[in-house]
Amino acid sequence: MVVIGELINGMYKDVGKAIVNKETDVIEHLAEDQVKAGAVVLDVNTGPYSKNQKDDMKWLIETIQGVVRVRLALDSTKADVIEEGLKIVKERAIINSTNGDEAKMETIFGLAKKYNTQVIGLAMDKSGVPDSKDKRLELAAAIVAKAMEFGINTEDLFLDPIVLPVNVAQTQGREVLESIREFRLLCDPAPNTMIGLSNVSQGTKFRPLINRTFLTMAVANGLTSAILDPLDKELMDAMITAELILNKAIYCDSFLDAYRKR
């Protein structure tokens, strides 16, 4: 599993405040703690309150790269903000994200080709998030086709079926899980699959339990990556154990420690 740490996001109040006030120590600690907990990529999002997203994206990247050597997923709805970050990243980046809209794909895949990045593709378009597996597959196939047009390897795609909160869209959980499984069959080599995990529990009472349960179900259906909170130890333990049961690691009594040391 490619674990993408979600916590450096200006939507969180403490992070938003740190970005505004340029509190370097807050960002440094979040970067170090997430990597120590098992994140191999860090999502970087300036958030909605940033006054100058280009400058703030550069500041976040420079701050993170000052304390950890890790890949970054540059997360913005604005292509020029993403490109500003791509100019200074030291490790191979991931663009978060494109969707199935033609103009958006042209822009994002153009950047991906120029800067040799991977791309997260959201199975949605201008009309919103689909309510069926079949529509998600149609959009995912369009994203794969466009990536191939630009000469981007399908192994460099992360297809996201879009998880919705279980408390308002309970029927969608099964659609997402089935989409994850079928996304892997779209082409050979198979694309990666990914979810923004915390969406599933948004607004619910038992968030950690719902996140943990959904993640293990998604792993069983072929999930290869997730944006999540790596500081949730029980969540990470559940993920590690799910992969062990699927025979992706050799069992030993200390398998949790072994995974973390790896």
N, C-alpha and C positions, 0 to 999 in steps of 0.2 A: 504493500500500500504506500502510495505517495501521500504523506500527511502534510497538508498545507495549513500552517498556523494562521488563524483568523483574527488575532487580537490587535494588530497594528492597523486600526481602522478608525478614522475620525468620527464615525457614528457613535463610538463609545465616548461617554462624557470625559473620562480622564485623558483619553488619547486626543480628543478634539482640543481640550484645554492645553495639553502638552504641545500640540502643533502650533496653536495660536501664540503661546508664550515661549516656544522653542526650548522646551524642557528636555534637554538631551538625555538626561538620566532615565526618564520614564520610558522613552523609546528603547534605549540600550537594554534596560532590564527586561522589557517585554521580548526583545529579540533574543537575548541570551537564554531566558527562561524557556521560551518555546522550543528553541533548538535543543536544549538539554533534555526537554521532555519528549523529544522524538520527531519534531517537525523537520522536514528536509527542504521545505520551501516555505517562505513567509509571504502572505498576502499583504500588499501595501496599498492603502486607500486613504486619501487625504480627507475624505468625508465631505458632508454638505456644507459645513461652516467655514471651510477654507476660503480666504479672501483672494489668494493667488495660488491656484492649484499647481501650476508649473513649478514655482519656487518651492512650494511645500513638498511636492513629490521629490524634487532634488534633495531637499534637506533630509527627508525621511530616509531616502536611499543612502545618502552619505553617512548619516548617523548609524544606520544598521550595519553598513559595510565596515564601519570603524571598529565594530566589536565582534562580528561573526562573519564567517565565510560561508554563505548559503545562497541558494537560488531564490529569486524573488518573482512573485506574480504581481504584475503591475495592474492595479484594479481602478479603472475609471471609465466613465461613459464618454470621455473626450479623448479623441485620438491624439491630439496635440500634447495633452498631458502625458499620455503613455509614451509618446515618442521622446519627450523631454527626459523621461526616466531611462528609456532604452539607450540613450546616448552615454550614460554613465554607469550602467550596471557592469559588474565585474564577472559575474557568472551568467550562464545562459538563462534568459528570462522566459517567463510565461506571460502572454497577454490575456488579461481577464477583462473583457471578453468580446466575442462577436455573437450575433444571433443569426437567424436565417434570412434577414433582410438583405437584398442584393447589394445595395449601396454600402451597407455596413461591412459586409464580407469583403467587398473590393478594397475598402480602406484598411481593414485590420489584416487581411492576408497580405496586402501590399507591404505593410509594416513588418509582418512576420518574415517575409521573404528578405526584405532589406536588412533586418537585424538578426536573422537566423534564430528566431524564437519559436517556442511552442505556443499553442493557442487553445483557450477554452471556448467551446462553442455551445451556446445555449439553444435548446430546442424550443425556440419561440420566435415570433416575428412581430410585425407592427400590430397585429390583431391581439397579441397577448400570449399567455401561456395556454397551450392546448389542453383539452380535457380528456383526451384519449391517447392511448399508446400509439395508435396508427398515425395520428397527426404528428406526434413527437418523432416517430421514425421517418416520416416524410421530410421533416425539417432537418433532422440529423443527416439524412442522405444528401440533402442539398448542400449542407455544410461540408461534408466529405468530398462531394464532387467539386465544389469551389476550391477547396484546399488543394486537390489534385491538379486543378487548372493552373494553380500558382506554383506547382512543383513542390508542394509541402508534403512530406511523408505522413501517412496516416497514423503512424506511431507517435507523431508529434501533436496529435489532436486529443483534447480531453472533452468528450461529449457529455453535456449536463442536461438531464431530462427535466430539470426544475422541480425541486421539492416544494410543496405547499404545506401550510400549517394543518396539522391533523384536526384541529378543533373547528376549522371552517371548511375543510376540503377532505373529509375522511375517505371519500372514494378514490382519491388520487394516489394514495400510498401504493396500492397494488399496481396502478398504471405506471408509476415511476419504477417500481421494482422490475416489472416485465420489460420496460423500456431499456433499463440497464442491461438486462440479459441479451436483448435483441440488438442493441447498439453494437455489441461485440461481434455480431455476425454480419455487419454491413459490408465489410471488406476484409481483405487479407493483404498485409498484416492488419490485425484488428486495431481500432482506435482505443485509446484509454477512455474510461468512464469516470465521471466524478459528480459529486453533489456538494451543495452548500448545506451541511448537515443541520445547523441550528435552526434553519427555516421550519423543519418538521415540527418543532416543539414551541414555536413562537406563540406566546399568549396562553400557554397551557400551565397547569399547576405542577406537573411532575417532569420538568424539562430534562434533567439528567437521565432519568429512566427511559423516557421516550427516545432521546438521542441515542442512547446505548443500544436499545432494542432495534431501532431502525438501522443503525449502522451495521450490526451483525447480520441482519436480513439482507442488506444491500451487498455486503461482502460475499455472502452466499450466492447472490445472483450475478456476481462478476464485477463488482465495483473495484476499481484499481486506484482511486484517489478520492480524497475528500478535503474540503475546507472545514476545519473544526477547531475546537479548543483543545490543544494538546496538554494543557495544564489540568484537565479533568482526568485524573489518574484512572478512575474506574472505567471511563470511556476508552482510554488507550488500552487498558487491560482486556476489555471486551474485544477490541479490534485484533489485538495480538492473538488472543485465544481462538477467535473465529478463523484466522489464517492458519493457525496450528491445526485445527480440526479439519481444515480443507487440505492438509498435507503440504502446506507451503513452507513449513519449517520442521526440523527434526525435533521430536519430543525429548525433553529432559525435565526433571523435577523443578529445575530453576529456569524454565523457559521464558518467564517474564523478564528476569534479570539478563538472560542471554540475549534476548531481543534488544533490550536497551543498550547493552554494551556493544552490540553490533552497530 
